[in-house]
Structure formats: structure tokens, C-alpha cells
Amino acid sequence: MSGRTVERLKKRFVEEGLDQALERKSLDTTTREIKFDGAFEARITALATSEAPEGRTRWTVRLLAEKAVELNIVDSVSPMTIQRALKKMNLNLTKRNTGKSHQRGTVVS
């Protein structure tokens, strides 16, 4: 247990009493609005697999973030959020054939 944990526990004891200090706080995760859902990921994937902007050979995460804001896909987004979405979709912007799957040979029995 860290010193900071002990400090928080002491503060809860003083402010809320022994019973509340001994009970774990419930995490309320329902209040956070989900901004980046499947539709967002689909649009980013489509954008990343489209033709690169003029003067560029390929998309970068920064360019994708700027374009997503420009196209009103989202109000604001960080390049890291774009990176996580692309990674989740198994897209790599440095490969030549971004977004295309390789044909694998099938075993015929």
C-alpha cells in the first residue's frame, strides 16, 4: 500500500466515517460519453485506405486526425486515438498495401 493510498483512506475516514472508509467505492463508468465507436473506426479505416492527400505518398496519423476534424467526423481527436483505432483494425500506414488482406492458399482435402 502506498503512502498516497493511506492518505486518501485517512481523508475518507475523517470526512465520511469508518464504514465508508472500509468499503470500496463503486466505479461509475456510465457517466462518460463514448465518442469513438465502431462508426468512427469504420470512417477512419475508410479514410486511411483511401488515396493519400496531394503531395503525400501516404497518410500519417496526424494527417488522419486533422482530416477527421475537417470532415466533421469528430470535433477533436488526438493522433494517438487515431493510432489506437488503426491498430485495433490491424492497419499499418507504412505498408504499401494498407488495408488489403493477403490471399492465403487453402488446403484442399
C-alpha positions, 0 to 999 in steps of 0.5 A: 500500500502506498503512502498516497493510498493511506492518505486518501483512506485517512481523508475518507475516514475523517470526512465520511466515517469508518464504514465508508472508509472500509468499503470500496467505492463503486466505479461509475463508468456510465457517466462518460460519453463514448465518442469513438465507436465502431462508426468512427473506426469504420470512417477512419479505416475508410479514410486511411485506405483511401488515396493519400492527400496531394503531395503525400505518398501516404497518410500519417496519423496526424494527417488522419486526425486533422482530416477527421476534424475537417470532415466533421467526423469528430470535433477533436481527436488526438493522433494517438486515438487515431493510432489506437483505432488503426491498430485495433483494425490491424492497419499499418500506414507504412505498408504499401498495401494498407488495408488489403488482406493477403490471399492465403492458399487453402488446403484442399482435402 
